[in-house]
Amino acid sequence: IRQVTDVSNDIRQQVEALLDLEIRPALAAHDGNIMIQSIDEGTINVKLSGRCSTCPSALTVTGNFIREKILNAFPQFQTVVFNCVSEDLLQQARDMLRASKG
C-alpha cells in the first residue's frame, strides 16, 4: 500500500510541475488557475478557478490545451475530467433547495 501511495504522490508532483511550468502561466494571464482534485487510475480530475471557471471557452479552447498538455506528458492518463461547477453556483443551488423546502 505504501508503494502505491508513494507512486501516486510522485505522479501528482510531476503533474503539478507540468501545471506550474506550462499551464498555470497561461491561465494566470487570464486571472485563472487550475487545481488537481484527484488522480485515479487513468483519470485526472481538475478544477479551474478564477475567471477560467466561468469562461465559456474554458472547456473548449482552454480545456483542449490543458488536456493535450497533460495527456501528452503522461501517457498513463486516458482522461482529464474538468469539474467546473463553481462553489458560488453550488451555494446558490443549496440556497434555492433550502428555500423550496420551506
PyMOL commands that set and color helices and strands:
alter all, ss='L'
color gray80, all
select helices_A, chain A and resi 2-28+51-53+56-59+61-73+87-100
alter helices_A, ss='H'
color red, helices_A
select strands_A, chain A and resi 32-40+43-50+79-82
alter strands_A, ss='S'
color yellow, strands_A
deselect
rebuild
show_as cartoon
